[in-house]
């Protein structure tokens, strides 16, 4: 009964948020859902089917709650700025996220005094930090959706809205730091640690190895360059350089091994795991994949310290509910959140079915487990990836199998290289050689497979209803097999 209530609440709320994301639903529908919930519950009491009535009533109430939550999150236009669209203006505000430094520009997320979010596209190498109060001069405009290729359109305004941004300031010609504004000291410390770590990598390793090391350790993929980024997209390996759940869990499992080795108290192990998970999430700017992984890791650590069974599927449901409750925009407009949830669901649902069928693979270095999890995740995200990008990678499976097996060691030796770089400067290249070799192996394998003819096949756009059919069928087929309530890792 408890599980049914949980799933009814989760699916009802998510459905409400999703519908309100695209349709102008109002309070009348919410009121109707509430009245219908009362009627269903009363009818179930009369028919002595209280359990069914409770589940349906909760689903309807959660549906209404999802509609209300998304409705409250929709950003209202700034009437003053609306009148200045297309004009050059000067604004003042606080940089509320880590500046996104790219090859040709630096993107600054700025909160104005009114609370309105603006994305400023400043010149490259602009020296601005998180928390700075800045004065910017540029052309104000409203972001537009753009063609993503093969008939696909990317809803860029909604994607920015998930970060509280409504406007863009383009062609910025003046950037002046005029002081410090309000900033989260914990987030500021995490960003400082990340930048210090990346500086150490830059001193110890050359490019593109330093960029790849920064991606797999602290989720910084800006140093990869366009060419290597394109290679990783072709072979479907981008997930290893965005600090996905896989990378975070490697660190947490390593930390747990160290604690067990020294017989640390469970409380120390719990707070250590939660601290590391939250630190990595902050380093990525609270990206959806890292937040999901951090939350599930924290739940798993809590289950261990309280000696309670950890049901990964329920943890995933609770985490998804909490994240969408906090920021409803991510459900329909954040590809990272969608892929992270789909991949994790794939691990939970398919791994128990696939692993026993890979008996011919060795257990050494966790190769069989990596193979099972890779196949499971790829199966789960493939329909969504095809819908989002239209690119079918025919070499994704061998690329992931050959690369993921060395990622834990690459992360370890990259960390050693970064520390050596900070301590020894350019002299750290000798200590960094193991990291250099492993990172070189990863880039070589990726480049070789990406050069295979027809490594990636473009597909035309298709209706989102096919996703409903595919994932709905998958849920129905897995129902009753015991995999949905599987006990396992995230």
C-alpha positions in Angstrom: 0.0 0.0 0.0 2.8 2.4 0.9 4.6 1.8 -2.4 1.4 2.4 -4.4 0.8 5.7 -2.5 4.3 6.8 -3.2 4.2 6.0 -7.0 0.7 7.6 -7.2 2.0 10.8 -5.6 5.2 10.9 -7.8 3.6 10.1 -11.1 0.6 12.4 -10.4 2.7 15.3 -9.5 5.1 14.9 -12.4 2.2 14.6 -14.8 0.7 17.8 -13.5 4.0 19.7 -13.9 4.5 18.3 -17.4 1.1 19.2 -18.6 1.3 22.7 -17.2 4.7 23.1 -18.9 2.9 23.1 -22.3 -0.7 23.8 -21.7 -2.4 26.9 -20.0 -4.1 24.9 -17.3 -5.7 26.9 -14.5 -7.3 26.7 -11.1 -10.5 25.4 -12.5 -8.8 22.1 -13.5 -7.1 21.9 -10.1 -10.4 22.4 -8.4 -12.0 19.7 -10.6 -9.2 17.3 -9.8 -9.7 17.9 -6.0 -13.5 17.4 -6.2 -13.0 14.2 -8.3 -10.5 12.9 -5.7 -13.1 13.4 -3.0 -15.8 11.7 -5.1 -13.5 8.7 -5.9 -12.6 8.3 -2.3 -16.2 8.4 -1.2 -17.2 5.9 -3.8 -14.4 3.6 -2.8 -15.7 3.7 0.8 -19.2 2.8 -0.3 -17.8 -0.1 -2.4 -15.4 -1.2 0.3 -12.4 -0.7 -1.9 -10.6 1.9 0.3 -7.1 1.1 -0.9 -7.9 1.7 -4.6 -9.8 4.9 -3.7 -6.9 6.2 -1.6 -4.4 5.6 -4.4 -6.5 7.3 -7.1 -7.4 10.2 -4.9 -3.8 10.9 -4.0 -2.8 10.7 -7.7 -5.5 13.3 -8.6 -4.5 15.6 -5.7 -0.8 15.2 -6.7 -1.8 16.1 -10.3 -3.4 19.3 -9.1 -0.4 20.0 -6.9 1.9 19.6 -9.9 -0.1 22.1 -12.0 -0.1 24.6 -9.2 3.7 24.2 -8.6 4.5 24.8 -12.3 2.1 27.7 -12.5 3.8 29.4 -9.6 7.3 28.8 -11.2 6.5 30.5 -14.5 8.6 33.6 -14.8 6.7 36.9 -15.3 8.2 39.4 -17.8 10.0 42.5 -16.5 7.8 45.3 -17.9 10.7 47.8 -17.8 13.1 45.6 -19.7 10.3 44.6 -22.2 10.2 48.2 -23.4 14.0 48.2 -24.0 14.2 45.0 -26.1 16.6 45.5 -29.1 18.2 48.6 -27.5 21.7 49.0 -26.0 21.3 49.4 -22.3 23.4 49.4 -19.1 22.5 47.0 -16.3 23.8 46.3 -12.8 23.5 43.1 -11.0 25.2 40.2 -9.2 26.8 37.2 -10.9 24.9 34.3 -9.3 26.7 31.4 -11.0 30.3 30.5 -12.0 31.2 32.3 -15.2 31.1 30.1 -18.3 34.4 30.8 -20.0 34.5 29.7 -23.7 36.9 30.1 -26.5 35.1 33.2 -28.0 33.1 34.5 -25.1 32.4 34.5 -21.4 28.8 34.0 -20.3 27.7 35.6 -17.1 24.5 34.8 -15.3 23.4 38.0 -13.6 20.6 38.8 -11.2 19.3 42.4 -11.3 18.0 44.2 -8.3 14.4 43.4 -9.4 15.3 39.7 -9.3 15.2 39.3 -13.1 17.8 37.0 -14.5 20.0 38.0 -17.5 22.5 36.0 -19.5 25.3 38.4 -20.6 27.6 37.3 -23.4 30.8 39.1 -22.6 34.2 39.1 -24.4 36.5 36.1 -23.9 38.8 36.2 -20.9 36.6 38.7 -19.0 37.8 38.7 -15.4 34.7 38.2 -13.4 34.0 35.9 -10.5 30.9 34.4 -8.8 29.3 36.9 -6.4 30.8 40.0 -8.1 28.5 43.0 -8.6 28.9 44.1 -12.2 27.9 46.9 -14.5 27.3 45.7 -18.1 26.5 47.5 -21.4 25.1 45.6 -24.3 22.1 44.9 -26.5 19.1 43.5 -24.7 17.0 40.8 -26.4 14.7 38.0 -25.6 16.2 34.5 -26.2 14.7 32.6 -29.1 14.2 28.9 -29.8 16.6 27.6 -32.5 16.9 24.8 -35.0 18.8 21.9 -33.6 19.1 20.1 -36.9 17.2 17.3 -38.7 13.9 19.1 -38.0 14.4 19.4 -34.3 13.8 22.7 -32.4 15.5 23.4 -29.0 13.4 25.5 -26.6 16.2 27.8 -25.5 14.0 30.3 -23.6 12.6 27.5 -21.4 16.1 26.0 -20.9 17.3 29.4 -19.6 14.2 29.8 -17.5 15.1 26.8 -15.5 18.1 28.9 -14.2 15.9 31.9 -13.6 17.1 33.7 -16.8 14.6 35.6 -19.0 16.7 37.9 -21.1 20.1 38.0 -22.9 22.5 40.8 -23.1 24.4 40.4 -26.4 27.4 42.3 -27.9 28.5 43.3 -24.4 31.3 46.0 -24.8 31.7 47.2 -21.2 32.2 45.0 -18.1 32.9 46.7 -14.9 33.2 45.0 -11.5 31.8 47.5 -9.0 31.9 45.5 -5.8 30.8 42.2 -4.2 27.2 41.1 -3.8 25.5 38.4 -1.9 27.0 35.0 -2.5 26.7 31.5 -1.0 30.0 31.0 0.9 29.8 27.2 0.5 29.2 27.5 -3.3 32.0 30.1 -3.5 34.4 27.7 -1.7 33.4 24.8 -4.0 34.1 26.9 -7.1 37.4 28.0 -5.7 38.4 24.4 -5.0 37.4 23.5 -8.5 39.4 26.3 -10.1 42.4 25.5 -8.0 42.2 21.8 -8.9 42.0 22.7 -12.6 45.0 25.0 -12.3 47.0 22.1 -10.9 45.9 19.9 -13.8 46.9 22.6 -16.3 50.4 22.7 -14.8 50.8 18.9 -14.8 49.2 17.9 -18.0 49.0 19.2 -21.6 45.9 19.6 -23.6 43.6 17.9 -24.4 44.6 15.6 -21.5 44.1 18.3 -18.9 40.7 19.2 -20.3 39.6 15.5 -20.2 41.0 15.1 -16.7 39.0 18.2 -15.6 35.9 16.7 -17.1 36.1 13.3 -15.4 37.1 14.6 -12.0 35.2 17.9 -11.5 32.8 18.0 -14.4 34.6 20.8 -16.3 34.3 20.0 -20.0 35.2 23.4 -21.4 38.9 22.5 -21.9 38.1 19.6 -24.3 37.8 21.7 -27.4 35.4 21.4 -30.2 37.2 18.5 -32.0 37.4 16.2 -29.0 33.9 17.2 -27.8 32.6 16.1 -31.3 34.4 12.8 -31.0 32.9 12.1 -27.6 29.4 12.9 -29.0 29.9 10.6 -31.9 30.8 7.6 -29.6 28.3 8.6 -26.9 30.9 9.2 -24.2 29.9 12.8 -23.3 28.5 11.5 -20.0 31.9 10.8 -18.5 33.0 14.5 -18.8 29.9 16.1 -17.1 30.5 14.6 -13.7 27.6 12.1 -14.0 26.4 9.9 -11.3 28.9 7.2 -12.4 31.9 9.5 -11.6 30.5 10.7 -8.3 29.7 7.1 -7.2 33.3 6.1 -8.0 34.6 8.7 -5.5 32.0 7.8 -2.8 32.8 4.1 -3.1 36.5 4.8 -2.9 35.8 6.9 0.2 33.7 4.1 1.7 36.5 1.7 1.1 39.0 3.9 2.9 36.6 4.3 5.9 36.1 0.6 6.1 39.8 0.0 5.9 40.4 2.2 8.9 37.2 1.0 10.6 35.7 4.5 10.9 32.3 4.9 12.7 29.2 4.7 10.5 28.4 8.3 11.3 31.8 9.4 9.9 31.2 7.4 6.8 27.7 8.9 6.4 28.7 12.5 6.8 31.8 12.0 4.6 29.7 10.5 1.8 27.1 13.3 2.0 29.8 16.0 2.2 31.6 14.6 -0.9 28.4 14.2 -2.8 27.2 17.8 -2.1 30.7 19.2 -2.8 30.8 17.7 -6.3 27.2 18.8 -7.0 28.2 22.4 -6.0 31.3 22.2 -8.3 29.1 21.5 -11.3 26.8 24.4 -10.5 24.1 22.0 -9.2 23.7 20.3 -12.6 20.8 17.9 -12.7 22.9 14.8 -13.1 25.2 15.5 -10.2 22.4 16.6 -7.9 20.5 13.4 -8.7 23.6 11.3 -8.0 24.4 13.2 -4.8 20.9 12.9 -3.5 20.7 9.2 -4.2 24.1 8.6 -2.7 23.0 10.4 0.4 19.9 8.3 0.7 22.0 5.2 0.3 24.4 6.3 3.0 21.5 7.0 5.3 20.1 3.6 4.7 23.4 2.0 5.5 23.9 4.0 8.8 20.3 3.1 9.9 20.6 -0.5 8.7 17.6 -0.1 6.5 17.1 -1.6 3.1 17.9 0.7 0.2 15.4 0.4 -2.6 17.0 2.2 -5.5 13.7 2.7 -7.4 12.0 4.4 -4.6 15.0 6.5 -3.9 15.0 7.6 -7.6 11.3 8.4 -7.3 11.8 10.5 -4.2 14.8 12.3 -5.6 13.0 13.1 -8.9 10.0 14.4 -7.0 12.1 16.6 -4.8 14.1 18.0 -7.7 11.0 18.8 -9.7 9.3 20.3 -6.7 12.3 22.6 -6.2 12.6 23.5 -9.9 9.7 22.4 -12.1 11.3 23.6 -15.3 13.8 20.8 -15.3 11.2 18.1 -16.0 10.4 19.1 -19.5 13.2 21.5 -20.4 16.5 20.1 -19.0 17.9 17.3 -21.1 20.5 16.5 -18.5 17.8 15.8 -15.9 15.9 13.6 -18.3 18.9 11.6 -19.4 20.1 11.2 -15.8 16.7 9.8 -14.6 16.4 7.6 -17.6 19.9 6.1 -17.2 19.4 5.5 -13.5 16.1 3.8 -14.2 17.8 1.7 -16.8 20.4 0.6 -14.3 17.8 -0.4 -11.7 15.4 -2.1 -14.2 17.7 -3.8 -16.7 20.9 -4.7 -14.8 19.5 -7.6 -12.8 18.2 -9.0 -16.1 21.3 -8.4 -18.2 24.1 -9.3 -15.8 23.4 -13.0 -15.5 23.4 -13.3 -19.3 26.9 -12.0 -19.5 28.4 -15.1 -17.8 31.1 -15.3 -20.6 32.7 -12.0 -19.5 35.3 -11.8 -16.8 34.8 -10.3 -13.3 38.2 -8.8 -13.3 38.4 -5.0 -12.8 34.5 -5.1 -12.6 34.3 -5.6 -16.4 31.1 -7.7 -16.3 29.4 -5.2 -14.0 30.5 -2.3 -16.2 29.2 -4.2 -19.3 25.8 -4.8 -17.6 25.4 -1.3 -16.4 26.6 0.2 -19.7 24.1 -1.9 -21.7 21.3 -1.1 -19.3 22.0 2.6 -19.3 22.3 2.7 -23.1 19.0 0.9 -23.6 17.2 3.3 -21.3 18.5 6.5 -22.7 18.6 5.5 -26.4 15.0 6.5 -27.3 15.4 9.8 -25.4 18.8 10.6 -27.1 17.4 9.8 -30.5 14.5 12.2 -29.8 16.8 15.0 -28.5 19.7 14.7 -30.9 18.7 12.5 -33.8 22.1 10.8 -33.7 22.4 7.0 -33.4 25.9 6.0 -32.4 26.6 2.5 -33.7 29.9 2.4 -31.7 28.5 3.5 -28.3 28.6 0.1 -26.7 32.2 -0.8 -27.5 33.3 2.7 -26.8 31.7 2.7 -23.3 33.0 -0.8 -22.5 36.6 0.0 -23.5 36.7 3.4 -21.8 34.6 3.1 -18.6 36.9 0.3 -17.3 39.8 2.7 -16.9 37.8 5.8 -15.7 38.3 5.0 -11.9 42.0 4.8 -12.4 42.1 7.8 -14.6 40.3 9.8 -12.0 42.7 8.6 -9.3 45.8 9.4 -11.2 44.4 12.7 -12.5 43.8 13.8 -8.9 47.4 12.8 -8.1 48.6 14.9 -11.1 46.6 17.9 -10.0 48.0 17.8 -6.5 51.5 17.4 -7.9 50.9 20.3 -10.3 50.0 22.6 -7.4 53.0 21.5 -5.4 55.7 21.2 -8.1 54.4 23.2 -11.0 55.6 22.0 -14.5 58.0 19.6 -12.8 54.9 17.4 -12.0 54.8 16.0 -15.5 56.8 12.9 -14.4 54.3 12.1 -11.6 51.5 12.8 -14.0 52.6 10.2 -16.5 50.2 7.5 -15.4 47.3 9.9 -15.8 48.7 11.0 -19.1 48.8 7.4 -20.4 45.3 6.6 -19.3 43.8 9.8 -20.6 45.7 9.2 -23.9 44.2 5.7 -24.1 40.7 7.1 -23.6 41.1 9.8 -26.3 42.7 7.3 -28.7 40.0 4.7 -28.4 37.3 7.4 -28.8 39.0 8.9 -31.9 39.6 5.5 -33.5 35.9 4.4 -33.0 34.6 7.8 -34.1 36.6 7.4 -37.4 34.8 4.2 -38.3 32.5 4.6 -41.3 28.9 5.2 -40.2 29.9 5.4 -36.6 27.0 7.8 -36.1 23.8 7.7 -38.2 21.5 10.8 -38.3 17.8 10.1 -37.9 14.9 12.5 -38.7 12.7 14.0 -36.0 9.8 12.0 -34.6 6.9 12.6 -32.3 7.3 12.7 -28.6 4.3 10.3 -28.4 6.7 7.5 -29.5 8.6 8.1 -26.2 5.4 7.6 -24.3 4.7 4.3 -26.2 8.3 3.0 -25.8 8.8 3.8 -22.1 5.3 2.9 -21.2 5.7 -0.5 -22.8 9.0 -0.9 -21.0 7.3 -0.3 -17.6 4.5 -2.7 -18.4 7.0 -5.5 -19.4 9.1 -5.0 -16.3 6.1 -4.9 -14.0 5.9 -8.0 -11.9 9.4 -9.2 -12.6 10.7 -7.7 -9.3 13.1 -5.3 -11.1 11.3 -2.1 -10.4 11.7 -2.5 -6.6 15.2 -3.8 -7.1 17.6 -3.5 -4.2 20.8 -2.0 -5.6 23.1 0.9 -6.3 22.4 4.1 -8.1 
